[in-house]
Amino acid sequence: MTARTRVVVAMSGGVDSSLTAALLVRQGYDVIGATMQIWEKDRQDSDERGCCSLSAVEDARRVADKLGIPYYVLNFRELFQETVVDYFVAEYAAGRTPNPCIACNRYVKFAGLLNKSLALGAEYVATGHYARIGYDAARDRFLLRKGVDSAKDQSYALYHLNQYTLRHFLMPLGDLTKVRTREMAREFGLAVAEKPDSQEICFVPDDDYKAFLELKAPESLRQGDIVDIHGHILGRHKGLPLYTVGQRKGLGLAVGTPLYVVALDSENNRLIVGTNEDAFSSEFIVSDLHFIAIDEVNAPLTCAAKIRYSAREASATVSPLPSGQACVRFEQPQRAITPGQSVVFYDDDIVLGGGIITKVVG
């Protein structure tokens, strides 16, 4: 670090980003705090629990004041609407289950914020993510690694980062546990030290997906048949976006045996259900591939793969397809492989890359 290297800290008003700012101030950086304004105008005084509410802005501002750093609220509303909200609605309407947090990280929190931060004369942007960035001289590239706190590791949601982005980002919490983060926040006297983590999608009021989709895409909530894996009609569903693969509760079926969502057939507007065993699969197709630790996959690659943030990694083989996609096959069947979600590939603690699950094939 050169003297007074400028860094913009993405501040959400939570303990993680607040401690990130405090640590960088202590390390001697020229720190600027910034909150990304992504909420709609008519929601500025609603839903105070999210990471982007007005109460979160005030928490971030108070932390910035305590640390003696400048603080700004930057307008990302249009970019967020296009790359996150519109994507979220379109994916659900197409019968897929999106991950809006990954889209937000990719287009808003990293690419979007980095561009604005560089314009402010910053050399780095810092976030409170539990992951680690480092340069590997042997590979001549920056690598993304898991955070040391396995319970809080957020590398799954960051597989889209590229060499340019990694060069300009800092993640000071990657070597800390969440417990230590709160301890250090108390040591710094930060008022948000005990603030609970946000768990909900910030742009969905009261976490009510149905009401949100009824407002934004009512045509996606068409009722249709619930069928078993043999095509026998068992009942009616209330709209495919209200269900996800692996779901058991809320199906409204009374057939004497537990049934689970196996697939969403958007082409025929059918919800396919089966036994718990039917919800397990081994093979699927991935698109929108992106790699960090390697350039691309030219031959079958054995690695660990993770199909959702909360899932355990499992051994898999990634085989390239002529279309630029890849076929992923697990050694052991995995439950509820879900189109629209991301699969992330690991080599021990190194993030190799990942992509979007498009189709389960076996």
C-alpha positions as CSV (number, residue, x, y, z in Angstrom):
1,M,0.0,0.0,0.0
2,T,1.3,3.5,-0.9
3,A,0.7,6.3,1.5
4,R,-3.0,7.1,1.9
5,T,-4.2,4.7,-0.8
6,R,-7.9,5.4,-1.3
7,V,-10.4,2.6,-0.8
8,V,-14.2,2.8,-1.1
9,V,-16.0,0.5,1.4
10,A,-19.4,-0.8,0.4
11,M,-21.3,-0.1,3.7
12,S,-24.7,-1.8,4.2
13,G,-25.1,-0.7,7.8
14,G,-24.3,-4.2,9.1
15,V,-21.5,-5.3,11.4
16,D,-19.4,-6.9,8.6
17,S,-19.1,-3.9,6.3
18,S,-18.7,-1.6,9.3
19,L,-15.8,-3.5,10.7
20,T,-14.3,-3.7,7.3
21,A,-14.2,0.1,7.2
22,A,-12.8,0.3,10.7
23,L,-10.0,-2.1,10.0
24,L,-9.0,-0.2,6.8
25,V,-9.0,3.1,8.7
26,R,-6.7,1.5,11.3
27,Q,-4.4,0.2,8.5
28,G,-3.9,3.7,7.2
29,Y,-6.1,3.7,4.1
30,D,-7.9,6.8,2.9
31,V,-11.4,5.3,3.4
32,I,-14.6,6.5,1.9
33,G,-17.9,4.8,2.9
34,A,-20.6,4.3,0.3
35,T,-24.0,2.7,0.3
36,M,-25.6,1.7,-2.9
37,Q,-29.1,3.1,-3.4
38,I,-31.1,0.4,-5.1
39,W,-34.5,0.7,-3.6
40,E,-37.5,2.0,-5.5
41,K,-38.7,5.5,-4.7
42,D,-42.0,4.3,-3.3
43,R,-40.2,1.9,-0.9
44,Q,-37.9,4.4,0.8
45,D,-39.8,4.3,4.1
46,S,-40.7,0.6,4.1
47,D,-39.2,-2.7,5.0
48,E,-36.6,-1.5,7.6
49,R,-35.1,-5.0,8.0
50,G,-33.2,-5.3,4.7
51,C,-29.6,-4.5,3.9
52,C,-30.7,-1.6,1.7
53,S,-33.4,0.1,3.8
54,L,-33.2,3.7,5.0
55,S,-32.5,2.5,8.6
56,A,-29.5,0.6,7.2
57,V,-28.3,3.8,5.5
58,E,-28.5,5.7,8.8
59,D,-26.6,2.9,10.6
60,A,-23.9,3.1,8.0
61,R,-23.8,6.9,8.3
62,R,-23.4,6.7,12.0
63,V,-20.5,4.3,11.7
64,A,-18.8,6.6,9.1
65,D,-19.2,9.5,11.5
66,K,-17.6,7.6,14.3
67,L,-14.7,6.6,12.1
68,G,-14.3,10.1,10.8
69,I,-14.6,9.1,7.1
70,P,-16.7,10.7,4.3
71,Y,-19.8,8.9,3.4
72,Y,-22.0,8.9,0.3
73,V,-25.1,7.2,-1.0
74,L,-24.6,6.3,-4.6
75,N,-27.5,5.8,-7.0
76,F,-27.6,2.3,-8.5
77,R,-31.4,2.1,-8.9
78,E,-31.5,1.7,-12.6
79,L,-28.7,-0.9,-12.8
80,F,-30.2,-2.9,-10.0
81,Q,-33.6,-2.9,-11.6
82,E,-32.2,-4.1,-15.0
83,T,-29.7,-6.7,-13.7
84,V,-31.3,-8.0,-10.6
85,V,-35.1,-7.3,-10.3
86,D,-35.9,-7.8,-14.0
87,Y,-33.7,-11.0,-14.1
88,F,-35.4,-12.3,-10.9
89,V,-38.9,-11.9,-12.4
90,A,-37.9,-13.3,-15.8
91,E,-36.3,-16.4,-14.3
92,Y,-39.3,-17.2,-12.2
93,A,-41.6,-16.6,-15.1
94,A,-39.5,-19.1,-17.1
95,G,-39.9,-21.8,-14.4
96,R,-36.4,-21.4,-13.0
97,T,-35.3,-20.5,-9.5
98,P,-32.9,-17.5,-9.6
99,N,-30.3,-16.4,-7.1
100,P,-30.7,-12.5,-7.0
101,C,-27.8,-12.1,-4.6
102,I,-25.3,-13.6,-7.0
103,A,-26.7,-11.3,-9.8
104,C,-26.4,-8.3,-7.4
105,N,-22.8,-9.1,-6.5
106,R,-21.9,-9.6,-10.2
107,Y,-23.4,-6.5,-11.7
108,V,-23.9,-4.0,-8.9
109,K,-21.7,-4.6,-5.9
110,F,-18.6,-5.4,-7.9
111,A,-18.7,-4.2,-11.5
112,G,-20.9,-1.2,-10.9
113,L,-19.4,0.0,-7.6
114,L,-15.9,-0.6,-8.9
115,N,-16.5,1.7,-11.9
116,K,-17.8,4.5,-9.7
117,S,-15.1,4.0,-7.1
118,L,-12.3,4.3,-9.7
119,A,-14.0,7.5,-10.9
120,L,-13.6,8.8,-7.3
121,G,-9.9,8.2,-7.5
122,A,-10.0,5.0,-5.4
123,E,-7.6,2.2,-6.1
124,Y,-9.6,-0.4,-4.2
125,V,-13.1,-1.3,-3.2
126,A,-13.6,-3.3,0.0
127,T,-16.6,-5.4,1.1
128,G,-17.4,-7.4,4.2
129,H,-17.6,-10.7,2.5
130,Y,-16.1,-13.8,4.2
131,A,-13.8,-14.9,1.4
132,R,-10.1,-14.3,0.6
133,I,-8.4,-12.8,-2.4
134,G,-4.7,-13.3,-3.1
135,Y,-2.1,-13.3,-5.9
136,D,-0.6,-16.6,-6.8
137,A,2.8,-16.0,-8.5
138,A,3.1,-19.5,-9.8
139,R,-0.2,-19.2,-11.7
140,D,0.3,-15.5,-12.4
141,R,-3.2,-14.8,-11.4
142,F,-5.4,-13.6,-8.6
143,L,-7.3,-16.4,-6.8
144,L,-10.5,-16.4,-4.8
145,R,-10.4,-18.7,-1.7
146,K,-13.0,-19.7,0.9
147,G,-13.3,-17.7,4.1
148,V,-11.7,-19.4,7.1
149,D,-15.0,-19.5,8.9
150,S,-16.7,-22.4,7.1
151,A,-20.1,-21.4,8.6
152,K,-19.9,-18.0,7.0
153,D,-17.9,-18.6,3.8
154,Q,-19.4,-16.6,1.0
155,S,-17.2,-17.6,-1.9
156,Y,-20.1,-19.5,-3.5
157,A,-21.7,-16.1,-4.4
158,L,-18.5,-14.7,-5.8
159,Y,-17.5,-17.2,-8.5
160,H,-18.2,-14.6,-11.2
161,L,-15.2,-12.4,-10.2
162,N,-12.6,-11.8,-12.9
163,Q,-8.9,-10.9,-12.7
164,Y,-9.5,-7.2,-13.2
165,T,-12.1,-7.1,-10.4
166,L,-10.0,-9.2,-8.0
167,R,-7.1,-6.9,-8.5
168,H,-9.1,-4.0,-7.2
169,F,-11.0,-5.6,-4.3
170,L,-10.2,-6.1,-0.6
171,M,-12.0,-8.5,1.8
172,P,-10.5,-8.0,5.2
173,L,-12.9,-10.4,7.0
174,G,-11.8,-13.5,5.0
175,D,-9.4,-14.5,7.8
176,L,-11.9,-13.9,10.6
177,T,-14.8,-15.8,12.1
178,K,-18.1,-14.1,12.6
179,V,-17.6,-14.4,16.4
180,R,-14.3,-12.5,16.1
181,T,-15.9,-9.9,13.8
182,R,-18.5,-9.0,16.5
183,E,-15.8,-9.0,19.2
184,M,-13.7,-6.5,17.2
185,A,-16.7,-4.4,16.3
186,R,-17.3,-4.0,20.1
187,E,-13.7,-3.2,20.6
188,F,-14.0,-0.4,18.0
189,G,-17.2,0.8,19.8
190,L,-19.4,0.3,16.7
191,A,-23.1,0.5,17.6
192,V,-23.9,-2.2,15.0
193,A,-21.8,-4.8,16.8
194,E,-24.8,-6.9,17.8
195,K,-27.0,-6.1,14.8
196,P,-28.5,-9.3,13.4
197,D,-27.6,-10.3,9.8
198,S,-30.2,-9.6,7.1
199,Q,-31.7,-12.9,5.8
200,E,-34.3,-11.7,3.2
201,I,-34.2,-10.6,-0.4
202,C,-34.0,-6.8,0.0
203,F,-36.4,-5.9,-2.8
204,V,-39.2,-8.3,-1.9
205,P,-41.4,-6.6,0.8
206,D,-42.0,-8.8,3.8
207,D,-40.4,-11.7,1.9
208,D,-43.7,-12.2,0.1
209,Y,-42.7,-13.6,-3.3
210,K,-46.3,-14.2,-4.3
211,A,-47.4,-10.6,-3.8
212,F,-44.2,-9.3,-5.5
213,L,-44.8,-11.5,-8.6
214,E,-48.5,-10.7,-8.7
215,L,-47.5,-7.1,-9.0
216,K,-44.5,-7.5,-11.4
217,A,-45.4,-10.5,-13.4
218,P,-49.0,-11.6,-12.8
219,E,-49.0,-13.7,-16.0
220,S,-46.4,-16.0,-14.4
221,L,-48.8,-17.2,-11.7
222,R,-51.1,-19.2,-14.0
223,Q,-52.6,-22.2,-12.3
224,G,-51.9,-25.7,-13.8
225,D,-51.8,-29.4,-13.1
226,I,-49.7,-31.1,-10.5
227,V,-48.7,-34.5,-12.0
228,D,-46.6,-37.4,-10.9
229,I,-43.5,-38.6,-12.8
230,H,-45.7,-40.8,-14.9
231,G,-48.0,-37.8,-15.9
232,H,-51.0,-38.7,-13.8
233,I,-52.8,-35.6,-12.6
234,L,-52.9,-35.3,-8.8
235,G,-54.1,-31.8,-8.3
236,R,-53.7,-28.1,-9.2
237,H,-50.8,-25.7,-8.5
238,K,-51.1,-22.0,-7.9
239,G,-48.4,-20.9,-10.3
240,L,-45.0,-22.5,-10.9
241,P,-42.9,-19.6,-9.5
242,L,-44.4,-20.4,-6.0
243,Y,-42.6,-23.8,-5.9
244,T,-39.1,-25.0,-6.0
245,V,-37.4,-28.3,-6.6
246,G,-37.3,-30.4,-3.4
247,Q,-40.2,-28.7,-1.8
248,R,-42.6,-30.8,0.2
249,K,-44.9,-28.5,2.2
250,G,-47.6,-26.4,0.6
251,L,-48.5,-28.7,-2.3
252,G,-52.1,-29.2,-1.1
253,L,-52.0,-33.0,-1.9
254,A,-53.4,-35.8,0.2
255,V,-52.3,-39.0,-1.4
256,G,-51.2,-41.0,1.6
257,T,-47.5,-40.7,1.0
258,P,-45.1,-37.8,1.1
259,L,-44.5,-36.1,-2.2
260,Y,-41.9,-33.6,-3.3
261,V,-41.4,-31.3,-6.2
262,V,-39.2,-33.0,-8.7
263,A,-39.3,-30.5,-11.6
264,L,-41.1,-27.4,-12.9
265,D,-42.4,-28.0,-16.5
266,S,-42.8,-24.4,-17.7
267,E,-43.5,-25.5,-21.3
268,N,-46.7,-27.3,-20.2
269,N,-47.2,-25.3,-17.0
270,R,-47.1,-28.5,-14.9
271,L,-45.6,-29.1,-11.5
272,I,-44.0,-32.6,-11.4
273,V,-43.9,-34.4,-8.1
274,G,-42.5,-37.7,-6.8
275,T,-41.0,-39.4,-3.9
276,N,-37.9,-38.1,-2.1
277,E,-35.8,-40.5,-4.0
278,D,-37.1,-39.0,-7.3
279,A,-35.8,-35.6,-6.2
280,F,-32.2,-36.9,-6.4
281,S,-30.1,-36.5,-9.6
282,S,-26.5,-37.0,-10.7
283,E,-26.1,-35.1,-14.0
284,F,-27.0,-31.7,-15.3
285,I,-26.1,-29.0,-17.9
286,V,-24.4,-25.7,-17.0
287,S,-24.3,-22.5,-19.0
288,D,-22.9,-19.0,-18.5
289,L,-19.6,-20.6,-17.3
290,H,-17.0,-18.4,-15.7
291,F,-13.6,-19.5,-14.3
292,I,-11.2,-17.7,-12.0
293,A,-8.3,-20.1,-11.2
294,I,-8.2,-21.5,-14.8
295,D,-8.9,-20.1,-18.2
296,E,-11.4,-22.7,-19.2
297,V,-12.2,-26.5,-19.2
298,N,-10.9,-28.2,-22.3
299,A,-11.1,-31.8,-20.9
300,P,-13.0,-33.5,-18.1
301,L,-12.2,-31.9,-14.8
302,T,-12.6,-33.6,-11.4
303,C,-13.4,-31.2,-8.6
304,A,-15.7,-30.5,-5.7
305,A,-19.0,-28.9,-6.7
306,K,-21.7,-27.1,-4.7
307,I,-25.2,-26.6,-6.1
308,R,-26.5,-24.0,-3.6
309,Y,-25.1,-21.8,-0.9
310,S,-26.3,-24.1,1.9
311,A,-25.3,-27.4,0.2
312,R,-22.3,-29.5,1.0
313,E,-19.7,-29.9,-1.7
314,A,-19.6,-33.2,-3.5
315,S,-17.1,-34.8,-5.9
316,A,-18.0,-34.2,-9.5
317,T,-16.7,-34.3,-13.1
318,V,-17.1,-31.2,-15.3
319,S,-17.0,-32.1,-19.0
320,P,-17.0,-29.4,-21.7
321,L,-19.7,-29.4,-24.4
322,P,-19.3,-28.0,-28.0
323,S,-21.9,-25.3,-27.2
324,G,-19.8,-23.6,-24.6
325,Q,-21.8,-25.2,-21.9
326,A,-20.7,-28.1,-19.7
327,C,-22.1,-31.3,-18.3
328,V,-21.6,-31.9,-14.6
329,R,-21.9,-35.4,-13.2
330,F,-21.8,-36.1,-9.4
331,E,-20.2,-39.3,-8.1
332,Q,-23.2,-39.6,-5.8
333,P,-26.7,-38.3,-6.6
334,Q,-27.6,-35.0,-5.0
335,R,-31.0,-33.8,-3.8
336,A,-32.9,-31.0,-5.5
337,I,-30.6,-29.9,-8.3
338,T,-32.4,-26.7,-9.4
339,P,-32.4,-25.0,-12.8
340,G,-31.6,-21.3,-12.3
341,Q,-29.3,-21.8,-9.4
342,S,-25.6,-21.7,-9.6
343,V,-23.1,-24.5,-9.3
344,V,-19.6,-23.6,-8.1
345,F,-16.5,-25.7,-8.5
346,Y,-13.7,-25.9,-5.9
347,D,-10.2,-27.3,-5.6
348,D,-9.8,-27.6,-1.9
349,D,-10.4,-23.9,-0.7
350,I,-9.8,-22.4,-4.2
351,V,-12.8,-21.3,-6.2
352,L,-12.2,-22.7,-9.8
353,G,-15.4,-21.1,-11.2
354,G,-19.0,-21.9,-11.8
355,G,-22.1,-21.4,-13.9
356,I,-25.9,-21.5,-14.0
357,I,-27.7,-24.8,-13.9
358,T,-29.9,-25.0,-17.0
359,K,-31.3,-28.6,-17.2
360,V,-31.2,-31.7,-15.1
361,V,-30.6,-34.7,-17.4
362,G,-30.2,-37.7,-15.2
